[in-house]
Amino acid sequence: MLISNLNKIHIFTIFIIFSSIFFGCSSQNSQNINIFPVVFSFSKNQNVDIYKLSNLGGELTQLTTDKSSETMPTWSPDKNSIAYLSDINGTNTLWIMDSNGKSKKEILDSDIKVNNFFWSPDSKKIAAEINRNDKLNIIIINLEQNSKEILNLPYSQVFIGDWSPDGKWLLYNVEDTNNKGVKRKSITGVDEFTITEKDDHSPKWSPNGKWIAFMRKNTLGNFDLVYTNIYGEKEEILLRENVNKIDYDWSSDSKNIIFSKKEKQSNMNEIFKIEIKNGLIKQLTFNRVNDLNPRWNNKNSTIIFSSENEDILDLYSMLIDGSEQIRLTRNLDKFIDADW
């Protein structure tokens, strides 16, 4: 156990210096950055713990101190709780805690291994992808009613997508030998609809609820970016290139998607934006390091992404045209994942 005065550590004492270093003529005020508080996992002394940063250049609060690995911290949409994975009992399973790190609670039995999870839009439920007896399935945890329901889907390999904006449907993709594609299932009823029947992955609902984007594995083993309406009609391939499987994000107005993919000249991952209406693509980052995990921020006015150089990973922001890039963190080193 760490002593109590280590629970709050100034950034420089753990090799993390949150900085307002600007590039070119950019300024922090011009972007009105609104990503804080940030939670992330950080590897230190062979442990992986969760930390929270409340403001730029402020104090870092250590939220977990167990001799185990705590990963994938994810804010509830109302920002009152943080869900995360912990292997403290031997299996990577799902936990939840208050925004200040208090009231930690294991919400699934320790023998249920969790691979991935998503909060419902109203912060009252969590859908989790679980592995039991070498079979992947999905469980819905109702936090208000303290109840759990395994969907018992008739597939051996099912991977969770996200919730519909109204919280009534859940997306997932199936990777069985004779059954592939994206499906959506009613959370309250029995309906399940097949959206696609090809080798499709990582489905994401558009914020307006009208479209579903996903990654399609092509004959070369690369991934194309595709979207369709919620019934699987009017399917359109947005990009026939090597897009990273999970690194894409809808804009809140559902008009654009940002994504990362390998740029041919540098062979490194760069950030791009594509307009849904006309398919116009714009490259937003240009360098010889990997730029990954792009996320829209502040009602589409800025984009947050991570940039990796010599195993050092930091967060950056930029305007939606790629200008005014600002380094938000410095030398996170073994930073694993972040959410804001």
Secondary structure, 3 states (H helix, E strand, C coil): CCCHHHCEEEHHHHCCECCCEECCCCCHHHHCCCCCCEEEEEEECCEEEEEEECCCCCEEEECCCCCCEEEEEEECCCCCEEEEEECCCCCCEEEEEECCCCCCEECCCCCCEEEEEEECCCCCEEEEEEEECCEEEEEEEECCCCEEEECCCCCCCEEEEEECCCCCEEEEEEEECCEEEEEEEECCCCCEEECCCCCEEEEEECCCCCEEEEEEECCCCCEEEEEEECCCCCCEEEECCCEEEEEEEECCCCCEEEEEEECCCCCCEEEEEEECCCCCEEECCCCCCEEEEEEEECCCCEEEEEEEECCEEEEEEEECCCCCCEECCECCCCEEEEEC
